């Protein structure tokens, strides 16, 4: 895992301290951590919202639910960087995960829990009135839905955000698994042994496409290894409220950051997200695409088959983070909420911005 790339706190800054947060929500209590500089006055806050594979406060999957996904500590790394820069940072375990009580939430409940965490941070005496939000993957969708429900972030970061429809996302991922599955018996055996969920996705795909088109609540097929079934009811909220329609609720300075080698959400979605923000009237937007980075902004191998194999088996989570993460996020929020207060670290040797024609962003 890479070192913090934002650089040290300013000379004389107090060391970081943490507060164990307990956030009451309907039917449960969310457990989290608020980090800030010790003995500092009220600081701008940042709320971190995790995605599908970042159920725990450090950005990891809960091993009780997804033992196949290795921990990588993405949000712990980001929280440390933001805290050193002068923010009060709240991250929390999703309901039913880690130390949070209750059952794992549906999307509507996840949004309500996010709003409760937002209110908790806003009322915390360690936090000033300026509060930003960072949403990773599905967390970016939750962030936008929170804005639709009345949350007013001072700035937002959308990391690996989905623009296309849920059926389009499933197609993008399932067709890749199906392509690997169709290579032959050896590849199917490898999927079954190393990437069981991807095997199931590949096997279900033709029937899954028809089920999504028909609006079915479940799908099942018989395979040589047994019957494979999948419940589709959890997709209902996101299908009824398409990701593409949610960006219009963001009126604050917004950073869209995406990995160029993202095999979960295609990098092309980031361009559509920027356009949607722009067309909705938000002119304070930036786009950063990190070359040779995946969905969680971790480094990718040069070999195409290697990238696919690591994505299918989740081995990609063991790779180091891109050289510009987490500084790409920290620097954006510093420039928006802490002007001239913290000098930014120079980019690593060999890295430089290359402006994308016609779009407010850069390729790193």
N, C-alpha and C positions, 0 to 999 in steps of 0.2 A: 504494500500500500504506500502511496506517495506521501511525502512530507507536506505539511501545510505550505502552500505557495503564496499566501497573501503577505507573509512576512510577520515580524514580531510586532507586538503592541508598542505604541509610542513610549519613549523614555519616561519613567515616572508613573506609568499606568499601574493601577492596582492589579494584583493577581486575580484570576477568575475564581468565582465561587458558584455553587449550585444550590438550588432549592428543589426539593422533591415536591412536585405538584400533584394535587389530588383534585380532579375536576368532576363535580357531580353532574351527571346527565340522567335522562329518564331511564330508569331501570339498571343503572350501572354507575361505576366511578372510573374515570380515566386516570391512569397513572402516567406521569411525565416528569421531565426535568427542565427547569429553567436555569440557564447559565448566564452570568453577567460578571462584570468586574466588581470586585469587592470594594466597598466604601465609595462607590461612584454614585452620583445622583441619578434621577430617573433617566433612562436610556431609551432610544428608539427600540421598539420590539420587532422580532421576526418570528412568525409562526411557520413551522415546517409541517407540510402535509404529505404523507407517504402515498405510494402507489400500490399496485397489486402485490408486488414482492417486497414492499417495505412496510410491514405491519408493525414493526417494533420501533421504538424511538430512535435507535441508532441507524435506521434505514434498512434493517434486515428483515427477512421473512421469519415468522415464528416457527421454530423447528418442530413444534407439535403439529402444525398444519402442513408445512412444506419442508420436510426433512431433506428434500433433494436440492434445495437452494442454499448454497454456501453463504455464510455471513461475509459482508464486505465493509460495513461501518460507514457507509456513505454520508448519512446525516450526522453521525458523530463527528466526522471530519469537517463537514460544513459548519456545524454548530461551534466547534472549536475556533475555526477561522473567523466566523462572524462575531463571536464573543471577544476574541483578541482585537478585532477592529473597533469595538465599542458598542455592540448591540446586546440587548437582553433577548435570549433565544429560547423559545419554548418548543420542545418536541415531545411526543407522547406515544404510548402504545395504543394501537387501535383497540376498540371495544372487543373483549373476548380473546385478546392476545397479550402476551407478556404478563405484566402485573395489573392490567386493566380487567375489571370484572365484567360480567354479562356474557352474552353470546355474540359471535361474529356478526357484524351488521350488514343489512342490505344497503344499497346506495343512498336511499333517502335518509336512513338513520346515520350513515357515515357523514352526510352533509350536516345534519343537526348536531352531531358530536363535534364536527369542525367549528361550527358556530359557537358552541359552548366553550371550546378552547379559545376561540377568538375573544369572547367576552371575558373569560378568566384573565387572559393576558392584558386586555384593556383596563381591567380593574386592579391589576397588580401594581403596587406602589413603586416597584423597581422600574416600571415602564412609563415612558412619556406618551404623548398622544399620537405620535407617528408610529404606525405598526405596518410592517410589510408582511407579505405571505410568499412562501416558496412552495410550489406544488410539483411533485415529480410523477410523471406518467399519469395514472388515474387520479393522482392527487392534484394535477393541474385542472382536471375536469371538476373535481370537488371544489377547488378554489373558485372557479368561475361560477359554479352554482351557489356558493356562499355569497359572492358578489351580487348575484341575482336576488338573493334573499335579504340583501341589505347591508352586508359587510362592506366597508369602505377602506380597502388597503391604501396606504400611502405609496406603495410600489408593489409590483408583483413579478415573480419569476416563474415561467412555465418551462419546465425541464422535461424534454421528451414527450411533449403534449400531443395527443391524438386530435386530428381534424376530421379524418374520414369517418364513415359510419361504422357502427359496431360490426355489422356483417362484413364490411370491407376490411376491417382489422382482422377478423377471424379468417377471412379468405387469405389475406397476406401471409398469416402465420401457418395456417393449415395446409396450404398448397406447397409451402416449402417442406413441411414434414412429409407430405404425401409424395413429393418428388424424391425425397431420400428413401422412403418406404418402397417406392417402385423400382429402386435400383436392383433389388434382388433379395434372396433369403438371408444373406449375411448381414445386409444393412437392416433388414427387419429384425433380426435377432439382436443386433446391437441396440436398436431403438427400444426393444422390449426390456433389455437388461440395463441400459444406461439412461434412457429417457422415456419412461413408461407413459407419461402423460402425452408426450409428443407422438408415441406410437398410437395411442388411443385417438388423438386428433387426426392423424393420418388415415386411420382406419374409418373413422366416422365421416371424414370430410365430404364425400359425395352426398351422403344422406343428410349431413349437417347443413349443407347449402340449401337443400330442398326444405328442410325443417325451418330454417330461418326465413326463407321466402314465404312459407305458408303461415308463419307466426305460431308454430307449434311450441309447446312448453317443455318438450323433451325429445331426445332422439336416441335410437338404439340400433345396433347392427350385431350380427353374429359373425365371429371371426374364428380362424383356426385355433386361436388361443382362448376362445370363450366368448361370452356375450359382453359387449361394451355399451354402456349407457351414459348419457350426459343430460343433466337437468339444465334447462335454458331459462328458468324463471328469473334468475338473478340478472339477466340481461335486459329485463323489461324496462326498467327506469331509463337506462342509457339509450335504448332504442327509441323510446317515446320522447326523449329529450336529446337529440343528436348533438355530439360534440361540436360540430361546425356552427351551431346556433348559440353557443354559450359565450363566445369571446366578446360579443357586443356589450356584455355587462362590465367589462374592465375599462375604466376611464382613467386609470392612474398610469404612471410610467411603468412600462412592461418590458422585461427581457425574455425573449424566446431563445432557449439554448438547446441544441440537439447534436447528437453524435452522427457523423457522416456515415458510419457503418451500422447504424441502428437496424437490428433485425427483429425488433418488436413493433415499433412504430416507424414507418418509412420516413426518411429524412425529408422527402417531398412535402410531408404534412406541415413542416415548419414554415415553408413558404406560403402555404394556404392560410396558416394561422396568422402570419404577419399581415397578409392581405385582408383577412377578416377584421382584424383589429383596426387597420388603416381605414377600411371602408365604413366601419362603425364610428369613425371620427376620432379615434385615438391616434394622435400624431407623435406621441412620445413613446416610440417603440424601437427596440433594437433586436437584431437577429445575430446570434453567434452560432456557427456550425464548427464543431471540433473535429478536425480530420483524424482518421484512424481511432475513432471512439465509438463505443456501442451505446445501447439504450441508457445504461447507468453511467455513461461517460468514463468507462474503463477502456484501457487500450485493447486493440484488436490485432490478431495475427495478420500477416500479409497474405497468407494463403486463403483463398475463398472457401475451399472445403473445410479448412480449419476453423474459420469463423462460424460456418454453419454447424459444424460438429460441436463446438463449444457452446453455441447458443442452444442447441437442442438438448445437450446434457447439463446445462447450467454451469459448466466449468468456467464460463466467461466471468462469473462473479469472483473468481480467484485472482484475476489479473489486476495489476496496478491501475490507478486512476490516471487519466490524461494529465499532462503536465500543467494545464491551465485550470484544472479543477482542484479545489473549490474557488480559486481566485476570480474566475470569470463571474461567479455569482456575487462574491463578497465585494469586488470592486464596483460592480453595478450599483449595489445597495449603498455602499459608502458614498459614491458620487451623487446619488439621489437624496440620501437622508443625512449624510455627515459631510457636507461640502467643506473641503480644505482642512478637515480635522485629522485625517490619517493619510500619510503618503502611501501610494500604492507601489507594490514591488514591481520591478521590471519584468517583462516577459522572459521566459527561458531563451537561451541562445538558439537561434535558428527559427524562432517563432515570430511571425509578424502578420498583421492584418492584411487581407486582400479584399478590397471592397467588391461587393456583388453589384453589378450594374442594375440600377432601377429599384434596389431594395435597401431599406435602412438597416444595414447589418454588415457583418464581415465573416470571413472564413478563416478559421485558425487551425 
